[in-house]
Amino acid sequence: MLPYDEDYPVLVDWCGSAAMLLEIDYLGSSPAVLQRLSQGALAYSAWLDVNSHNQLSFAAGGELILTIDAFFPGSPEDHPGIGQWPEPQEMTDFFVEFEERDEDYD
């Protein structure tokens, strides 16, 4: 455990050619940070707090392309930048409406 009276650290690791930045706070999910991290690269952010507020974000080429609520994403048509972020489209049940989710929904 890290002491909470210190500045929030950022842990850096590599996964193949991808750099991963892990933090205890939310700064990595802000548009300004994602835009800077995505200069000449792709940047993804997954953020969740203790109250289940969340967002999945994707930035590329210095531009924030898309931010989605992971629990209630709506439909693909609600997100103009979804065509530039193919991974959520490939998850067949990602955009299933909340009322239509069954016990097998993950």
C-alpha positions as CSV (number, residue, x, y, z in Angstrom):
1,M,0.0,0.0,0.0
2,L,1.1,3.5,-0.7
3,P,0.9,6.2,1.9
4,Y,-2.1,8.5,1.3
5,D,-0.3,11.5,2.6
6,E,2.1,11.5,-0.3
7,D,1.4,13.0,-3.8
8,Y,-0.5,10.6,-6.0
9,P,2.1,8.4,-7.7
10,V,1.9,7.2,-11.3
11,L,3.2,3.7,-11.9
12,V,4.6,3.0,-15.4
13,D,4.9,-0.4,-17.0
14,W,5.2,-1.9,-20.5
15,C,2.9,-4.5,-22.1
16,G,4.5,-5.3,-25.4
17,S,4.8,-2.0,-27.2
18,A,2.2,-0.3,-25.1
19,A,3.1,1.9,-22.1
20,M,0.7,1.6,-19.2
21,L,0.3,4.4,-16.7
22,L,-1.6,3.4,-13.5
23,E,-2.6,6.0,-11.0
24,I,-4.7,6.3,-7.8
25,D,-6.4,9.5,-9.0
26,Y,-8.4,10.5,-12.0
27,L,-6.0,12.8,-13.8
28,G,-5.2,10.3,-16.6
29,S,-8.9,10.4,-17.6
30,S,-9.0,14.2,-18.2
31,P,-9.2,15.3,-21.9
32,A,-6.1,17.5,-21.6
33,V,-4.0,14.6,-20.4
34,L,-5.3,12.2,-22.9
35,Q,-4.7,14.6,-25.8
36,R,-1.1,15.1,-24.7
37,L,-0.5,11.3,-24.2
38,S,-2.0,10.6,-27.7
39,Q,0.4,12.8,-29.6
40,G,1.7,10.4,-32.2
41,A,0.1,7.4,-30.4
42,L,-3.2,5.9,-29.2
43,A,-4.3,6.6,-25.6
44,Y,-6.9,4.6,-23.7
45,S,-8.3,5.4,-20.3
46,A,-10.5,3.3,-18.0
47,W,-11.6,5.2,-14.9
48,L,-13.9,4.1,-12.0
49,D,-14.6,5.6,-8.6
50,V,-16.1,4.1,-5.5
51,N,-19.5,5.4,-6.4
52,S,-19.4,3.5,-9.7
53,H,-19.0,6.7,-11.8
54,N,-16.9,5.7,-14.7
55,Q,-15.7,6.4,-18.2
56,L,-13.8,4.7,-21.0
57,S,-12.0,7.1,-23.2
58,F,-10.0,6.9,-26.4
59,A,-7.7,9.6,-27.9
60,A,-5.5,9.5,-31.0
61,G,-3.3,12.0,-32.7
62,G,-3.7,14.6,-30.0
63,E,-7.6,14.5,-30.2
64,L,-10.1,13.0,-27.7
65,I,-12.2,10.8,-29.9
66,L,-14.7,9.3,-27.6
67,T,-15.7,8.9,-24.0
68,I,-18.3,6.3,-23.0
69,D,-20.1,5.4,-19.7
70,A,-19.1,1.7,-19.4
71,F,-22.2,0.8,-17.4
72,F,-24.8,2.5,-19.6
73,P,-23.1,3.0,-23.0
74,G,-26.3,3.6,-25.0
75,S,-26.1,2.5,-28.6
76,P,-23.3,2.8,-31.1
77,E,-25.2,5.6,-32.9
78,D,-25.0,7.7,-29.8
79,H,-21.2,8.0,-30.2
80,P,-20.0,9.7,-33.4
81,G,-16.3,8.6,-32.9
82,I,-17.1,4.9,-32.4
83,G,-15.8,4.0,-35.9
84,Q,-12.3,5.0,-34.8
85,W,-12.4,2.8,-31.7
86,P,-13.2,-0.7,-33.0
87,E,-12.7,-2.7,-29.8
88,P,-16.1,-1.8,-28.2
89,Q,-17.9,-2.6,-31.4
90,E,-16.3,-6.1,-31.3
91,M,-17.7,-6.8,-27.9
92,T,-21.1,-8.2,-28.9
93,D,-22.9,-7.4,-25.7
94,F,-21.3,-4.0,-24.8
95,F,-24.2,-2.0,-26.2
96,V,-27.0,-4.2,-24.9
97,E,-29.6,-2.0,-23.1
98,F,-29.6,-2.3,-19.3
99,E,-33.2,-3.7,-19.3
100,E,-32.2,-6.4,-21.8
101,R,-29.2,-7.7,-20.0
102,D,-29.6,-11.3,-18.6
103,E,-27.8,-13.2,-15.9
104,D,-25.0,-14.1,-18.4
105,Y,-24.2,-10.4,-19.2
106,D,-20.6,-9.5,-18.2
